[in-house]
Amino acid sequence: MSQEHYEDLNLVSPEEGFELFRYKNAEGMKSRGWSGLYWARKNEAGDYEIRAVTRKGEGYSYPGGVFSKASFERYYEKADFFPSQPHPRGKAE
């Protein structure tokens, strides 16, 4: 999937500690309009708290639950195709 597909997404981290992850088989999914992207951060137990990536103008990211480390890392990978990400809301540069 090309980077242009992500141009209309809100790629501002919802809170400190969240990183952008991508479903490994996003291109193989037949879901229309789904980016395959999620915000995720590890909790104290080492599992992943995830939040949805929304489109610009749709509001803020919303919680998606907690996934075990093994399950999350089996299906998701860190999205490193964005050269720089904006600072989280409320954080100064």
PyMOL Python script that loads the backbone (N, CA, C, O; Angstrom):
from pymol import cmd

cmd.read_pdbstr("""\
ATOM      1  N   MET A   1       0.847  -1.175   0.000  1.00  0.00           N
ATOM      2  CA  MET A   1       0.000   0.000   0.000  1.00  0.00           C
ATOM      3  C   MET A   1       0.888   1.232   0.000  1.00  0.00           C
ATOM      4  O   MET A   1       1.861   1.295   0.752  1.00  0.00           O
ATOM      5  N   SER A   2       0.573   2.189  -0.815  1.00  0.00           N
ATOM      6  CA  SER A   2       1.427   3.364  -0.940  1.00  0.00           C
ATOM      7  C   SER A   2       1.218   4.330   0.220  1.00  0.00           C
ATOM      8  O   SER A   2       0.192   4.303   0.901  1.00  0.00           O
ATOM      9  N   GLN A   3       2.218   5.183   0.426  1.00  0.00           N
ATOM     10  CA  GLN A   3       2.144   6.159   1.500  1.00  0.00           C
ATOM     11  C   GLN A   3       1.031   7.166   1.259  1.00  0.00           C
ATOM     12  O   GLN A   3       0.493   7.722   2.216  1.00  0.00           O
ATOM     13  N   GLU A   4       0.670   7.417  -0.001  1.00  0.00           N
ATOM     14  CA  GLU A   4      -0.405   8.361  -0.303  1.00  0.00           C
ATOM     15  C   GLU A   4      -1.722   7.935   0.352  1.00  0.00           C
ATOM     16  O   GLU A   4      -2.545   8.780   0.703  1.00  0.00           O
ATOM     17  N   HIS A   5      -1.917   6.626   0.516  1.00  0.00           N
ATOM     18  CA  HIS A   5      -3.130   6.102   1.140  1.00  0.00           C
ATOM     19  C   HIS A   5      -3.275   6.611   2.577  1.00  0.00           C
ATOM     20  O   HIS A   5      -4.387   6.673   3.100  1.00  0.00           O
ATOM     21  N   TYR A   6      -2.165   6.972   3.215  1.00  0.00           N
ATOM     22  CA  TYR A   6      -2.177   7.378   4.615  1.00  0.00           C
ATOM     23  C   TYR A   6      -2.256   8.891   4.805  1.00  0.00           C
ATOM     24  O   TYR A   6      -2.325   9.366   5.939  1.00  0.00           O
ATOM     25  N   GLU A   7      -2.246   9.649   3.714  1.00  0.00           N
ATOM     26  CA  GLU A   7      -2.201  11.102   3.824  1.00  0.00           C
ATOM     27  C   GLU A   7      -3.403  11.693   4.545  1.00  0.00           C
ATOM     28  O   GLU A   7      -3.279  12.761   5.145  1.00  0.00           O
ATOM     29  N   ASP A   8      -4.552  11.047   4.510  1.00  0.00           N
ATOM     30  CA  ASP A   8      -5.743  11.608   5.152  1.00  0.00           C
ATOM     31  C   ASP A   8      -5.953  11.087   6.574  1.00  0.00           C
ATOM     32  O   ASP A   8      -7.018  11.284   7.159  1.00  0.00           O
ATOM     33  N   LEU A   9      -4.943  10.429   7.124  1.00  0.00           N
ATOM     34  CA  LEU A   9      -5.054   9.890   8.481  1.00  0.00           C
ATOM     35  C   LEU A   9      -4.498  10.866   9.508  1.00  0.00           C
ATOM     36  O   LEU A   9      -3.590  11.644   9.215  1.00  0.00           O
ATOM     37  N   ASN A  10      -5.051  10.816  10.707  1.00  0.00           N
ATOM     38  CA  ASN A  10      -4.557  11.611  11.820  1.00  0.00           C
ATOM     39  C   ASN A  10      -3.401  10.835  12.450  1.00  0.00           C
ATOM     40  O   ASN A  10      -3.624   9.885  13.200  1.00  0.00           O
ATOM     41  N   LEU A  11      -2.176  11.236  12.148  1.00  0.00           N
ATOM     42  CA  LEU A  11      -1.000  10.511  12.619  1.00  0.00           C
ATOM     43  C   LEU A  11      -0.302  11.206  13.779  1.00  0.00           C
ATOM     44  O   LEU A  11       0.918  11.133  13.925  1.00  0.00           O
ATOM     45  N   VAL A  12      -1.098  11.882  14.601  1.00  0.00           N
ATOM     46  CA  VAL A  12      -0.588  12.473  15.832  1.00  0.00           C
ATOM     47  C   VAL A  12      -0.814  11.456  16.946  1.00  0.00           C
ATOM     48  O   VAL A  12      -1.937  11.012  17.183  1.00  0.00           O
ATOM     49  N   SER A  13       0.271  11.097  17.622  1.00  0.00           N
ATOM     50  CA  SER A  13       0.179  10.117  18.707  1.00  0.00           C
ATOM     51  C   SER A  13      -0.862  10.553  19.734  1.00  0.00           C
ATOM     52  O   SER A  13      -0.860  11.713  20.146  1.00  0.00           O
ATOM     53  N   PRO A  14      -1.757   9.646  20.160  1.00  0.00           N
ATOM     54  CA  PRO A  14      -2.829  10.035  21.081  1.00  0.00           C
ATOM     55  C   PRO A  14      -2.326  10.387  22.478  1.00  0.00           C
ATOM     56  O   PRO A  14      -2.924  11.221  23.159  1.00  0.00           O
ATOM     57  N   GLU A  15      -1.235   9.759  22.908  1.00  0.00           N
ATOM     58  CA  GLU A  15      -0.654  10.017  24.224  1.00  0.00           C
ATOM     59  C   GLU A  15       0.813   9.638  24.173  1.00  0.00           C
ATOM     60  O   GLU A  15       1.266   8.979  23.237  1.00  0.00           O
ATOM     61  N   GLU A  16       1.539  10.053  25.174  1.00  0.00           N
ATOM     62  CA  GLU A  16       2.956   9.724  25.247  1.00  0.00           C
ATOM     63  C   GLU A  16       3.153   8.212  25.325  1.00  0.00           C
ATOM     64  O   GLU A  16       2.409   7.507  26.006  1.00  0.00           O
ATOM     65  N   GLY A  17       4.162   7.737  24.619  1.00  0.00           N
ATOM     66  CA  GLY A  17       4.506   6.318  24.669  1.00  0.00           C
ATOM     67  C   GLY A  17       3.904   5.479  23.562  1.00  0.00           C
ATOM     68  O   GLY A  17       4.318   4.337  23.362  1.00  0.00           O
ATOM     69  N   PHE A  18       2.932   6.018  22.834  1.00  0.00           N
ATOM     70  CA  PHE A  18       2.319   5.267  21.739  1.00  0.00           C
ATOM     71  C   PHE A  18       3.202   5.329  20.499  1.00  0.00           C
ATOM     72  O   PHE A  18       3.770   6.374  20.181  1.00  0.00           O
ATOM     73  N   GLU A  19       3.309   4.205  19.808  1.00  0.00           N
ATOM     74  CA  GLU A  19       4.030   4.130  18.545  1.00  0.00           C
ATOM     75  C   GLU A  19       3.076   3.576  17.499  1.00  0.00           C
ATOM     76  O   GLU A  19       2.103   2.897  17.828  1.00  0.00           O
ATOM     77  N   LEU A  20       3.361   3.870  16.250  1.00  0.00           N
ATOM     78  CA  LEU A  20       2.512   3.434  15.154  1.00  0.00           C
ATOM     79  C   LEU A  20       2.892   2.017  14.724  1.00  0.00           C
ATOM     80  O   LEU A  20       4.060   1.733  14.457  1.00  0.00           O
ATOM     81  N   PHE A  21       1.891   1.129  14.660  1.00  0.00           N
ATOM     82  CA  PHE A  21       2.078  -0.243  14.212  1.00  0.00           C
ATOM     83  C   PHE A  21       1.144  -0.527  13.050  1.00  0.00           C
ATOM     84  O   PHE A  21       0.126   0.143  12.877  1.00  0.00           O
ATOM     85  N   ARG A  22       1.497  -1.522  12.258  1.00  0.00           N
ATOM     86  CA  ARG A  22       0.738  -1.882  11.064  1.00  0.00           C
ATOM     87  C   ARG A  22       0.483  -3.384  11.042  1.00  0.00           C
ATOM     88  O   ARG A  22       1.370  -4.181  11.348  1.00  0.00           O
ATOM     89  N   TYR A  23      -0.738  -3.758  10.677  1.00  0.00           N
ATOM     90  CA  TYR A  23      -1.081  -5.162  10.503  1.00  0.00           C
ATOM     91  C   TYR A  23      -0.218  -5.730   9.382  1.00  0.00           C
ATOM     92  O   TYR A  23      -0.170  -5.162   8.291  1.00  0.00           O
ATOM     93  N   LYS A  24       0.462  -6.844   9.638  1.00  0.00           N
ATOM     94  CA  LYS A  24       1.433  -7.383   8.683  1.00  0.00           C
ATOM     95  C   LYS A  24       0.824  -7.750   7.340  1.00  0.00           C
ATOM     96  O   LYS A  24       1.508  -7.669   6.321  1.00  0.00           O
ATOM     97  N   ASN A  25      -0.434  -8.150   7.308  1.00  0.00           N
ATOM     98  CA  ASN A  25      -1.070  -8.579   6.070  1.00  0.00           C
ATOM     99  C   ASN A  25      -2.140  -7.581   5.614  1.00  0.00           C
ATOM    100  O   ASN A  25      -3.159  -7.977   5.049  1.00  0.00           O
ATOM    101  N   ALA A  26      -1.910  -6.306   5.856  1.00  0.00           N
ATOM    102  CA  ALA A  26      -2.917  -5.290   5.530  1.00  0.00           C
ATOM    103  C   ALA A  26      -3.271  -5.289   4.051  1.00  0.00           C
ATOM    104  O   ALA A  26      -4.435  -5.113   3.693  1.00  0.00           O
ATOM    105  N   GLU A  27      -2.271  -5.486   3.181  1.00  0.00           N
ATOM    106  CA  GLU A  27      -2.544  -5.484   1.740  1.00  0.00           C
ATOM    107  C   GLU A  27      -3.430  -6.652   1.326  1.00  0.00           C
ATOM    108  O   GLU A  27      -4.170  -6.549   0.348  1.00  0.00           O
ATOM    109  N   GLY A  28      -3.366  -7.752   2.051  1.00  0.00           N
ATOM    110  CA  GLY A  28      -4.149  -8.936   1.714  1.00  0.00           C
ATOM    111  C   GLY A  28      -5.587  -8.882   2.198  1.00  0.00           C
ATOM    112  O   GLY A  28      -6.402  -9.718   1.807  1.00  0.00           O
ATOM    113  N   MET A  29      -5.907  -7.920   3.034  1.00  0.00           N
ATOM    114  CA  MET A  29      -7.265  -7.800   3.559  1.00  0.00           C
ATOM    115  C   MET A  29      -8.165  -7.149   2.517  1.00  0.00           C
ATOM    116  O   MET A  29      -7.711  -6.319   1.729  1.00  0.00           O
ATOM    117  N   LYS A  30      -9.408  -7.515   2.514  1.00  0.00           N
ATOM    118  CA  LYS A  30     -10.359  -6.973   1.541  1.00  0.00           C
ATOM    119  C   LYS A  30     -11.221  -5.856   2.137  1.00  0.00           C
ATOM    120  O   LYS A  30     -12.183  -5.408   1.514  1.00  0.00           O
ATOM    121  N   SER A  31     -10.867  -5.413   3.344  1.00  0.00           N
ATOM    122  CA  SER A  31     -11.613  -4.334   3.991  1.00  0.00           C
ATOM    123  C   SER A  31     -11.327  -3.022   3.277  1.00  0.00           C
ATOM    124  O   SER A  31     -10.175  -2.596   3.187  1.00  0.00           O
ATOM    125  N   ARG A  32     -12.356  -2.394   2.779  1.00  0.00           N
ATOM    126  CA  ARG A  32     -12.190  -1.131   2.050  1.00  0.00           C
ATOM    127  C   ARG A  32     -11.950   0.011   3.026  1.00  0.00           C
ATOM    128  O   ARG A  32     -12.664   0.157   4.018  1.00  0.00           O
ATOM    129  N   GLY A  33     -10.940   0.816   2.732  1.00  0.00           N
ATOM    130  CA  GLY A  33     -10.673   1.995   3.529  1.00  0.00           C
ATOM    131  C   GLY A  33      -9.948   1.744   4.837  1.00  0.00           C
ATOM    132  O   GLY A  33      -9.721   2.689   5.593  1.00  0.00           O
ATOM    133  N   TRP A  34      -9.575   0.501   5.133  1.00  0.00           N
ATOM    134  CA  TRP A  34      -8.878   0.196   6.379  1.00  0.00           C
ATOM    135  C   TRP A  34      -7.384   0.366   6.160  1.00  0.00           C
ATOM    136  O   TRP A  34      -6.820  -0.234   5.245  1.00  0.00           O
ATOM    137  N   SER A  35      -6.747   1.167   6.977  1.00  0.00           N
ATOM    138  CA  SER A  35      -5.316   1.443   6.818  1.00  0.00           C
ATOM    139  C   SER A  35      -4.442   0.326   7.360  1.00  0.00           C
ATOM    140  O   SER A  35      -3.298   0.174   6.933  1.00  0.00           O
ATOM    141  N   GLY A  36      -4.966  -0.461   8.298  1.00  0.00           N
ATOM    142  CA  GLY A  36      -4.148  -1.482   8.944  1.00  0.00           C
ATOM    143  C   GLY A  36      -3.260  -0.921  10.032  1.00  0.00           C
ATOM    144  O   GLY A  36      -2.426  -1.638  10.585  1.00  0.00           O
ATOM    145  N   LEU A  37      -3.431   0.373  10.353  1.00  0.00           N
ATOM    146  CA  LEU A  37      -2.588   1.033  11.342  1.00  0.00           C
ATOM    147  C   LEU A  37      -3.277   1.136  12.702  1.00  0.00           C
ATOM    148  O   LEU A  37      -4.489   1.330  12.793  1.00  0.00           O
ATOM    149  N   TYR A  38      -2.478   1.002  13.741  1.00  0.00           N
ATOM    150  CA  TYR A  38      -2.937   1.179  15.124  1.00  0.00           C
ATOM    151  C   TYR A  38      -1.847   1.866  15.917  1.00  0.00           C
ATOM    152  O   TYR A  38      -0.661   1.714  15.621  1.00  0.00           O
ATOM    153  N   TRP A  39      -2.246   2.617  16.917  1.00  0.00           N
ATOM    154  CA  TRP A  39      -1.314   3.124  17.911  1.00  0.00           C
ATOM    155  C   TRP A  39      -1.201   2.068  18.980  1.00  0.00           C
ATOM    156  O   TRP A  39      -2.209   1.477  19.367  1.00  0.00           O
ATOM    157  N   ALA A  40      -0.003   1.811  19.472  1.00  0.00           N
ATOM    158  CA  ALA A  40       0.169   0.809  20.526  1.00  0.00           C
ATOM    159  C   ALA A  40       1.305   1.208  21.448  1.00  0.00           C
ATOM    160  O   ALA A  40       2.268   1.856  21.040  1.00  0.00           O
ATOM    161  N   ARG A  41       1.167   0.803  22.705  1.00  0.00           N
ATOM    162  CA  ARG A  41       2.246   0.955  23.680  1.00  0.00           C
ATOM    163  C   ARG A  41       2.146  -0.198  24.666  1.00  0.00           C
ATOM    164  O   ARG A  41       1.069  -0.734  24.925  1.00  0.00           O
ATOM    165  N   LYS A  42       3.298  -0.561  25.204  1.00  0.00           N
ATOM    166  CA  LYS A  42       3.330  -1.652  26.179  1.00  0.00           C
ATOM    167  C   LYS A  42       2.877  -1.138  27.534  1.00  0.00           C
ATOM    168  O   LYS A  42       3.192  -0.018  27.935  1.00  0.00           O
ATOM    169  N   ASN A  43       2.123  -1.992  28.232  1.00  0.00           N
ATOM    170  CA  ASN A  43       1.723  -1.653  29.594  1.00  0.00           C
ATOM    171  C   ASN A  43       2.727  -2.274  30.577  1.00  0.00           C
ATOM    172  O   ASN A  43       3.722  -2.865  30.158  1.00  0.00           O
ATOM    173  N   GLU A  44       2.467  -2.140  31.864  1.00  0.00           N
ATOM    174  CA  GLU A  44       3.401  -2.644  32.884  1.00  0.00           C
ATOM    175  C   GLU A  44       3.602  -4.146  32.808  1.00  0.00           C
ATOM    176  O   GLU A  44       4.662  -4.641  33.192  1.00  0.00           O
ATOM    177  N   ALA A  45       2.609  -4.886  32.322  1.00  0.00           N
ATOM    178  CA  ALA A  45       2.701  -6.342  32.214  1.00  0.00           C
ATOM    179  C   ALA A  45       3.429  -6.782  30.942  1.00  0.00           C
ATOM    180  O   ALA A  45       3.714  -7.966  30.761  1.00  0.00           O
ATOM    181  N   GLY A  46       3.731  -5.817  30.059  1.00  0.00           N
ATOM    182  CA  GLY A  46       4.412  -6.138  28.808  1.00  0.00           C
ATOM    183  C   GLY A  46       3.469  -6.423  27.650  1.00  0.00           C
ATOM    184  O   GLY A  46       3.912  -6.758  26.552  1.00  0.00           O
ATOM    185  N   ASP A  47       2.163  -6.291  27.895  1.00  0.00           N
ATOM    186  CA  ASP A  47       1.178  -6.464  26.831  1.00  0.00           C
ATOM    187  C   ASP A  47       0.968  -5.125  26.132  1.00  0.00           C
ATOM    188  O   ASP A  47       1.484  -4.100  26.576  1.00  0.00           O
ATOM    189  N   TYR A  48       0.213  -5.139  25.041  1.00  0.00           N
ATOM    190  CA  TYR A  48       0.030  -3.934  24.234  1.00  0.00           C
ATOM    191  C   TYR A  48      -1.363  -3.353  24.381  1.00  0.00           C
ATOM    192  O   TYR A  48      -2.363  -4.041  24.174  1.00  0.00           O
ATOM    193  N   GLU A  49      -1.416  -2.079  24.741  1.00  0.00           N
ATOM    194  CA  GLU A  49      -2.648  -1.300  24.740  1.00  0.00           C
ATOM    195  C   GLU A  49      -2.726  -0.673  23.358  1.00  0.00           C
ATOM    196  O   GLU A  49      -1.774  -0.033  22.912  1.00  0.00           O
ATOM    197  N   ILE A  50      -3.854  -0.851  22.674  1.00  0.00           N
ATOM    198  CA  ILE A  50      -3.955  -0.288  21.324  1.00  0.00           C
ATOM    199  C   ILE A  50      -5.052   0.768  21.247  1.00  0.00           C
ATOM    200  O   ILE A  50      -6.008   0.775  22.023  1.00  0.00           O
ATOM    201  N   ARG A  51      -4.872   1.652  20.283  1.00  0.00           N
ATOM    202  CA  ARG A  51      -5.849   2.688  19.979  1.00  0.00           C
ATOM    203  C   ARG A  51      -5.976   2.781  18.474  1.00  0.00           C
ATOM    204  O   ARG A  51      -5.015   2.554  17.739  1.00  0.00           O
ATOM    205  N   ALA A  52      -7.165   3.114  18.027  1.00  0.00           N
ATOM    206  CA  ALA A  52      -7.439   3.220  16.593  1.00  0.00           C
ATOM    207  C   ALA A  52      -6.761   4.452  15.999  1.00  0.00           C
ATOM    208  O   ALA A  52      -6.599   5.472  16.668  1.00  0.00           O
ATOM    209  N   VAL A  53      -6.375   4.338  14.749  1.00  0.00           N
ATOM    210  CA  VAL A  53      -5.913   5.482  13.971  1.00  0.00           C
ATOM    211  C   VAL A  53      -7.139   5.985  13.218  1.00  0.00           C
ATOM    212  O   VAL A  53      -7.783   5.228  12.491  1.00  0.00           O
ATOM    213  N   THR A  54      -7.456   7.264  13.394  1.00  0.00           N
ATOM    214  CA  THR A  54      -8.640   7.838  12.751  1.00  0.00           C
ATOM    215  C   THR A  54      -8.235   8.707  11.567  1.00  0.00           C
ATOM    216  O   THR A  54      -7.067   9.063  11.412  1.00  0.00           O
ATOM    217  N   ARG A  55      -9.190   9.032  10.760  1.00  0.00           N
ATOM    218  CA  ARG A  55      -8.955   9.945   9.640  1.00  0.00           C
ATOM    219  C   ARG A  55      -8.996  11.372  10.175  1.00  0.00           C
ATOM    220  O   ARG A  55      -9.616  11.640  11.205  1.00  0.00           O
ATOM    221  N   LYS A  56      -8.342  12.273   9.480  1.00  0.00           N
ATOM    222  CA  LYS A  56      -8.363  13.685   9.866  1.00  0.00           C
ATOM    223  C   LYS A  56      -9.807  14.155   9.911  1.00  0.00           C
ATOM    224  O   LYS A  56     -10.594  13.870   9.008  1.00  0.00           O
ATOM    225  N   GLY A  57     -10.144  14.874  10.966  1.00  0.00           N
ATOM    226  CA  GLY A  57     -11.489  15.407  11.110  1.00  0.00           C
ATOM    227  C   GLY A  57     -12.479  14.457  11.749  1.00  0.00           C
ATOM    228  O   GLY A  57     -13.622  14.847  11.985  1.00  0.00           O
ATOM    229  N   GLU A  58     -12.088  13.224  12.041  1.00  0.00           N
ATOM    230  CA  GLU A  58     -13.005  12.254  12.657  1.00  0.00           C
ATOM    231  C   GLU A  58     -12.953  12.267  14.179  1.00  0.00           C
ATOM    232  O   GLU A  58     -13.677  11.511  14.827  1.00  0.00           O
ATOM    233  N   GLY A  59     -12.127  13.094  14.744  1.00  0.00           N
ATOM    234  CA  GLY A  59     -12.009  13.119  16.194  1.00  0.00           C
ATOM    235  C   GLY A  59     -10.748  12.416  16.642  1.00  0.00           C
ATOM    236  O   GLY A  59      -9.837  12.172  15.852  1.00  0.00           O
ATOM    237  N   TYR A  60     -10.711  12.100  17.900  1.00  0.00           N
ATOM    238  CA  TYR A  60      -9.515  11.522  18.482  1.00  0.00           C
ATOM    239  C   TYR A  60      -9.526  10.002  18.429  1.00  0.00           C
ATOM    240  O   TYR A  60     -10.570   9.366  18.274  1.00  0.00           O
ATOM    241  N   SER A  61      -8.353   9.454  18.560  1.00  0.00           N
ATOM    242  CA  SER A  61      -8.171   8.014  18.605  1.00  0.00           C
ATOM    243  C   SER A  61      -8.943   7.434  19.792  1.00  0.00           C
ATOM    244  O   SER A  61      -9.038   8.075  20.839  1.00  0.00           O
ATOM    245  N   TYR A  62      -9.491   6.232  19.635  1.00  0.00           N
ATOM    246  CA  TYR A  62     -10.250   5.623  20.723  1.00  0.00           C
ATOM    247  C   TYR A  62      -9.638   4.274  21.101  1.00  0.00           C
ATOM    248  O   TYR A  62      -9.023   3.619  20.260  1.00  0.00           O
ATOM    249  N   PRO A  63      -9.801   3.855  22.355  1.00  0.00           N
ATOM    250  CA  PRO A  63      -9.195   2.606  22.832  1.00  0.00           C
ATOM    251  C   PRO A  63      -9.709   1.389  22.064  1.00  0.00           C
ATOM    252  O   PRO A  63     -10.883   1.310  21.703  1.00  0.00           O
ATOM    253  N   GLY A  64      -8.809   0.456  21.828  1.00  0.00           N
ATOM    254  CA  GLY A  64      -9.159  -0.780  21.121  1.00  0.00           C
ATOM    255  C   GLY A  64      -8.948  -2.022  21.962  1.00  0.00           C
ATOM    256  O   GLY A  64      -9.206  -3.133  21.497  1.00  0.00           O
ATOM    257  N   GLY A  65      -8.483  -1.855  23.193  1.00  0.00           N
ATOM    258  CA  GLY A  65      -8.283  -2.989  24.073  1.00  0.00           C
ATOM    259  C   GLY A  65      -6.817  -3.259  24.355  1.00  0.00           C
ATOM    260  O   GLY A  65      -5.938  -2.473  24.002  1.00  0.00           O
ATOM    261  N   VAL A  66      -6.575  -4.404  25.009  1.00  0.00           N
ATOM    262  CA  VAL A  66      -5.231  -4.831  25.360  1.00  0.00           C
ATOM    263  C   VAL A  66      -5.000  -6.209  24.762  1.00  0.00           C
ATOM    264  O   VAL A  66      -5.828  -7.109  24.909  1.00  0.00           O
ATOM    265  N   PHE A  67      -3.872  -6.364  24.090  1.00  0.00           N
ATOM    266  CA  PHE A  67      -3.515  -7.636  23.468  1.00  0.00           C
ATOM    267  C   PHE A  67      -2.253  -8.181  24.109  1.00  0.00           C
ATOM    268  O   PHE A  67      -1.353  -7.421  24.465  1.00  0.00           O
ATOM    269  N   SER A  68      -2.186  -9.490  24.255  1.00  0.00           N
ATOM    270  CA  SER A  68      -0.975 -10.094  24.801  1.00  0.00           C
ATOM    271  C   SER A  68       0.195  -9.791  23.875  1.00  0.00           C
ATOM    272  O   SER A  68       0.019  -9.616  22.669  1.00  0.00           O
ATOM    273  N   LYS A  69       1.377  -9.733  24.445  1.00  0.00           N
ATOM    274  CA  LYS A  69       2.589  -9.446  23.679  1.00  0.00           C
ATOM    275  C   LYS A  69       2.740 -10.433  22.528  1.00  0.00           C
ATOM    276  O   LYS A  69       3.009 -10.028  21.397  1.00  0.00           O
ATOM    277  N   ALA A  70       2.572 -11.720  22.804  1.00  0.00           N
ATOM    278  CA  ALA A  70       2.745 -12.747  21.769  1.00  0.00           C
ATOM    279  C   ALA A  70       1.751 -12.580  20.629  1.00  0.00           C
ATOM    280  O   ALA A  70       2.133 -12.648  19.461  1.00  0.00           O
ATOM    281  N   SER A  71       0.494 -12.365  20.950  1.00  0.00           N
ATOM    282  CA  SER A  71      -0.530 -12.207  19.907  1.00  0.00           C
ATOM    283  C   SER A  71      -0.296 -10.953  19.089  1.00  0.00           C
ATOM    284  O   SER A  71      -0.362 -10.987  17.860  1.00  0.00           O
ATOM    285  N   PHE A  72      -0.024  -9.851  19.760  1.00  0.00           N
ATOM    286  CA  PHE A  72       0.159  -8.593  19.047  1.00  0.00           C
ATOM    287  C   PHE A  72       1.361  -8.667  18.110  1.00  0.00           C
ATOM    288  O   PHE A  72       1.264  -8.277  16.947  1.00  0.00           O
ATOM    289  N   GLU A  73       2.489  -9.162  18.606  1.00  0.00           N
ATOM    290  CA  GLU A  73       3.706  -9.192  17.797  1.00  0.00           C
ATOM    291  C   GLU A  73       3.640 -10.222  16.669  1.00  0.00           C
ATOM    292  O   GLU A  73       4.409 -10.141  15.712  1.00  0.00           O
ATOM    293  N   ARG A  74       2.738 -11.175  16.775  1.00  0.00           N
ATOM    294  CA  ARG A  74       2.553 -12.145  15.688  1.00  0.00           C
ATOM    295  C   ARG A  74       1.906 -11.479  14.473  1.00  0.00           C
ATOM    296  O   ARG A  74       2.221 -11.832  13.337  1.00  0.00           O
ATOM    297  N   TYR A  75       1.015 -10.530  14.696  1.00  0.00           N
ATOM    298  CA  TYR A  75       0.238  -9.947  13.601  1.00  0.00           C
ATOM    299  C   TYR A  75       0.588  -8.506  13.238  1.00  0.00           C
ATOM    300  O   TYR A  75       0.186  -8.024  12.180  1.00  0.00           O
ATOM    301  N   TYR A  76       1.325  -7.820  14.093  1.00  0.00           N
ATOM    302  CA  TYR A  76       1.615  -6.404  13.866  1.00  0.00           C
ATOM    303  C   TYR A  76       3.110  -6.142  13.885  1.00  0.00           C
ATOM    304  O   TYR A  76       3.875  -6.829  14.563  1.00  0.00           O
ATOM    305  N   GLU A  77       3.511  -5.121  13.116  1.00  0.00           N
ATOM    306  CA  GLU A  77       4.910  -4.705  13.076  1.00  0.00           C
ATOM    307  C   GLU A  77       4.965  -3.194  13.186  1.00  0.00           C
ATOM    308  O   GLU A  77       4.019  -2.497  12.816  1.00  0.00           O
ATOM    309  N   LYS A  78       6.087  -2.691  13.700  1.00  0.00           N
ATOM    310  CA  LYS A  78       6.245  -1.246  13.832  1.00  0.00           C
ATOM    311  C   LYS A  78       6.213  -0.619  12.442  1.00  0.00           C
ATOM    312  O   LYS A  78       6.888  -1.092  11.528  1.00  0.00           O
ATOM    313  N   ALA A  79       5.443   0.426  12.287  1.00  0.00           N
ATOM    314  CA  ALA A  79       5.323   1.129  11.006  1.00  0.00           C
ATOM    315  C   ALA A  79       6.442   2.149  10.939  1.00  0.00           C
ATOM    316  O   ALA A  79       6.402   3.176  11.617  1.00  0.00           O
ATOM    317  N   ASP A  80       7.437   1.862  10.120  1.00  0.00           N
ATOM    318  CA  ASP A  80       8.598   2.741  10.055  1.00  0.00           C
ATOM    319  C   ASP A  80       8.684   3.505   8.742  1.00  0.00           C
ATOM    320  O   ASP A  80       9.742   4.041   8.414  1.00  0.00           O
ATOM    321  N   PHE A  81       7.593   3.567   7.983  1.00  0.00           N
ATOM    322  CA  PHE A  81       7.626   4.227   6.683  1.00  0.00           C
ATOM    323  C   PHE A  81       7.343   5.717   6.760  1.00  0.00           C
ATOM    324  O   PHE A  81       7.330   6.388   5.728  1.00  0.00           O
ATOM    325  N   PHE A  82       7.119   6.249   7.940  1.00  0.00           N
ATOM    326  CA  PHE A  82       6.908   7.684   8.089  1.00  0.00           C
ATOM    327  C   PHE A  82       8.206   8.298   8.581  1.00  0.00           C
ATOM    328  O   PHE A  82       8.650   7.978   9.684  1.00  0.00           O
ATOM    329  N   PRO A  83       8.835   9.178   7.793  1.00  0.00           N
ATOM    330  CA  PRO A  83      10.133   9.724   8.163  1.00  0.00           C
ATOM    331  C   PRO A  83      10.130  10.490   9.476  1.00  0.00           C
ATOM    332  O   PRO A  83      11.111  10.438  10.217  1.00  0.00           O
ATOM    333  N   SER A  84       9.060  11.191   9.776  1.00  0.00           N
ATOM    334  CA  SER A  84       8.965  11.873  11.062  1.00  0.00           C
ATOM    335  C   SER A  84       7.512  11.928  11.462  1.00  0.00           C
ATOM    336  O   SER A  84       6.628  12.110  10.625  1.00  0.00           O
ATOM    337  N   GLN A  85       7.270  11.769  12.750  1.00  0.00           N
ATOM    338  CA  GLN A  85       5.905  11.811  13.249  1.00  0.00           C
ATOM    339  C   GLN A  85       5.732  13.060  14.099  1.00  0.00           C
ATOM    340  O   GLN A  85       6.660  13.468  14.797  1.00  0.00           O
ATOM    341  N   PRO A  86       4.559  13.669  14.048  1.00  0.00           N
ATOM    342  CA  PRO A  86       4.303  14.850  14.875  1.00  0.00           C
ATOM    343  C   PRO A  86       4.408  14.496  16.356  1.00  0.00           C
ATOM    344  O   PRO A  86       4.291  13.333  16.741  1.00  0.00           O
ATOM    345  N   HIS A  87       4.630  15.510  17.169  1.00  0.00           N
ATOM    346  CA  HIS A  87       4.679  15.308  18.608  1.00  0.00           C
ATOM    347  C   HIS A  87       3.280  15.018  19.147  1.00  0.00           C
ATOM    348  O   HIS A  87       2.294  15.504  18.593  1.00  0.00           O
ATOM    349  N   PRO A  88       3.182  14.232  20.219  1.00  0.00           N
ATOM    350  CA  PRO A  88       1.865  13.960  20.801  1.00  0.00           C
ATOM    351  C   PRO A  88       1.163  15.249  21.206  1.00  0.00           C
ATOM    352  O   PRO A  88       1.804  16.269  21.460  1.00  0.00           O
ATOM    353  N   ARG A  89      -0.151  15.188  21.260  1.00  0.00           N
ATOM    354  CA  ARG A  89      -0.942  16.358  21.657  1.00  0.00           C
ATOM    355  C   ARG A  89      -0.460  16.889  23.005  1.00  0.00           C
ATOM    356  O   ARG A  89      -0.201  16.129  23.938  1.00  0.00           O
ATOM    357  N   GLY A  90      -0.348  18.193  23.077  1.00  0.00           N
ATOM    358  CA  GLY A  90       0.008  18.819  24.345  1.00  0.00           C
ATOM    359  C   GLY A  90       1.497  18.806  24.652  1.00  0.00           C
ATOM    360  O   GLY A  90       1.899  19.316  25.699  1.00  0.00           O
ATOM    361  N   LYS A  91       2.315  18.257  23.803  1.00  0.00           N
ATOM    362  CA  LYS A  91       3.756  18.214  24.038  1.00  0.00           C
ATOM    363  C   LYS A  91       4.434  19.277  23.187  1.00  0.00           C
ATOM    364  O   LYS A  91       4.148  19.402  21.996  1.00  0.00           O
ATOM    365  N   ALA A  92       5.305  20.017  23.781  1.00  0.00           N
ATOM    366  CA  ALA A  92       6.048  21.039  23.046  1.00  0.00           C
ATOM    367  C   ALA A  92       7.190  20.385  22.269  1.00  0.00           C
ATOM    368  O   ALA A  92       7.680  19.316  22.632  1.00  0.00           O
ATOM    369  N   GLU A  93       7.594  21.046  21.208  1.00  0.00           N
ATOM    370  CA  GLU A  93       8.712  20.539  20.417  1.00  0.00           C
ATOM    371  C   GLU A  93      10.021  20.801  21.112  1.00  0.00           C
ATOM    372  O   GLU A  93      11.078  20.442  20.592  1.00  0.00           O
TER     373      GLU A  93
END
""", "prot")
cmd.dss("prot")
cmd.show_as("cartoon", "prot")
cmd.util.cbc("prot")
cmd.orient("prot")
